[in-house]
Amino acid sequence: MNELEARRQLLADPRRLSAELEAAVDASPGLAAFRDELIRADDEMNHLLTRADVPEGLADRIVLRARYGDRTRWGLALAATLVAVAIAVPWYFSPGAADVERAMIAHVDQEVAELQDDSGIEPAVLRTSVSALGVNVRDAGYRIRHLANCIVAGREGRHFTMDGPNGVVSVLVLPGGTQSDAHVLMKRGATEGIFMKRAGVTIGVFAQNGTDRGELERIMRQVFA
């Protein structure tokens, strides 16, 4: 197992290790220190999330509870702590614009579990969470299936899925981006995506069911104010 894969698995859960991952951590002081840092962050965030007085970031706490339910402390704290952890991960620094878009479509294409999740998210929860990035989301009438805070290209954004006209549609909103009226179309495997840049954010809308560019653009116009 290489270091990149080991770090990825530690980010997913630093407490429960496979035999292969445990061997990699034992053999690498750097990985061991990285795991210790993750566990410390988990403990600190668990304290913040579970104390009686709710701190700022209530919307993110709602998202975590909606996504993870009554899972372990790590499940509740993971998304909220990854943004701090990512700063320490060396391969996340300053990707270019095209690299960000490629990372976004790769995330959607690879995260099959997120596409399959159908927890059911209230529109108000979605609006509150995405508004933290300075983006307004309209209630376009689509049922929201899934919502999560995700780290993509070193940036913490929002990934949500919904029941579109022809199947599941994924939407990914990342901080960072300069205003542009042009829509960029990109394809990876069975996934097609269209990207829009606004001042301060990059938005991608994706589908895996042969939805054409016109349909993706229409959905984007419907959802984003």
Secondary structure, DSSP 8 states (H G I E B T S, - for coil): --HHHHHHHHHH-SSS--HHHHHHHHH-HHHHHHHHHHHHHHHHHHHHHHSSS--S-HHHHHHHHHHHTT--HHHHHHHHHHHHHHHT-GGGS---HHHHHHHHHHHHHH-HHHHH----B-HHHHHHHHHTTT--B---S--EEEEEEEEETTEEEEEEEEEETTEEEEEEEEE----EEEEEEEEETTEEEEEEEETTEEEEEEESS---HHHHHHHHHHHB-
